[in-house]
Each structure stands twice: as structure tokens, then as C-alpha cells.
Amino acid sequence: MQDMMAPLSDADLAELDQFLLDGVDNDEAMTLDTLDGYLHAIAIGPQTIMPSQWLPKVWGEDSAVMPPMDNLEQFNNIMGLVMRHYNSIISAFQHKPPFVAPYWGIRKYETGVYEDAEGWAYGFTEGVALNRAAWKPLFDTAQGQQWYRPIGLLGEEAFSAEQDELTKTPPQREQLAQQIENSLVNIHAFWLPLRQAMYERETSQRLRTKVGRNEPCPCGSGKKFKKCCGSAAELH
């Protein structure tokens, strides 16, 4: 059984990469770097988005949570790899300071070898597009616009009038890529208070839900409600 919190090993990443390239019969399916950018946006954005909402876009599908599989074992394995990678991104941002390691490759040109973050940035913009309206408070601030700028320039099709001029050469694109890690730290910090408030509100609502005295306590203790939060002697 997979440890769903364990980061993907190099072998795991290679397996997921190969499946995305050869195992999904859809030209719109994401590549591994695009998936990583996509998951970063979902992980650090303003709201919790359920996997059933974001998984179809990974495979280039309109509604299928997972693409056709050969068998149940393959289904569980691929689903496990995707969710472990998502969980590891969330966990990395919980470190103090956050451990930020976006995944993209390098590309060789006549003038040298440069970082290539365009696919990653496109994935991030696709994650934002799941609910762009929720991101508006960030885009309404000068700081937020600055943090998002390298991602938008590399990932959006028509981000700004000067986009072509600013992304014309590999060194220019690499310079933008090298700004992304700092942008992610700041974007995560911007949304963190909102995400924490939403989590606390949801937890409070669950605890206020009427439950039977012999039902499991909604606090998650494993005790019956009457022996836990339903008892005046118990404080949580």
C-alpha cells in the first residue's frame, strides 16, 4: 500500500511521466511539468478544490475523473502517484520556511542550456482558471500582480502587450523562471489566512452538526458523541 504522504521518488516521477505521455489517449492531457504547475496553483490558492473537480483536466477530459485503465491495480497506482505528488506539494509549503521545488526541465539551444518553465507556468494558469474569480483579491493588489507576473508571462497566451518582447529569448524566459519560487512563497502566504479561516469555519460547522449520542463524535476522536464532545466534562 502506498504511503499517500510520501514524496514521489525519481522512479515514481518517471513512471507518472511515462503514463502521461503514452498511457493517456488524449492530445490535451498534461505533461508532468504542466501537472506540477497545475497542482501548485490548486495547493496554494484561495480555496480547497476537490480532486473530482480538477482531475479531469489532467487527462484532457471533460468529465472523466480518470482515463481508461487496463485494470484496477493500474488505476490505484496512477491515482496514488498523482495524489501523493499533490500531498507532497501541500506538505512542503507547511515547512518553516516553505520548501519550494517546482518541477520543470531544461532545453538546449545553440546559445546554451536554459531552464524551460513554460509548460509549468501554463499548468499553474490552468489551476487558476478553475476559479479565477476567487483569485481576484490577489490580482487586485500591486504586489499580487508582481508575484504572478513571471507565471503569467510564461504561461498565459495573451498576458500583456509587452509579453512577446519580454519572452523572446531563452535567457529572458529563464530569468522569469528563476523568479517563480519566490512568487510561490508570497502567493502561498497571501492566501494562507483565508484558507485557515475557511478550515476553522468548516470544522466549527461540523462540530455544531446534530449527531446522535451513540454516533461517532464529529471531532474525530473515535469515541461516541456522549463520551466525548457530548459530555459536559469533555473540553476540546
Buried (B, 14 or more C-beta within 10 A) or exposed (E): EEEEEEBBEEEBBEBBBEBBEEBBEEEEBBBBBBBBBBBBBBBBBBEEBEBEEBBBBBBBBEEEBBBEBEEEEBBEBBBBBBBBBBBBBBBBBEEEEBEBEBBBEEBEEEEEEBBBBBBBBBBBBBBBEBBEEBBEEBEEEEEBEEBBBBBBBBBBEEBEEEBEEBBEEBEBBBBBBEBBBEBBBBBBEBBBEBBEEBEEEEEEEEBEEEBEEEEBBBBEBEBBBBBBBBBEEBEE
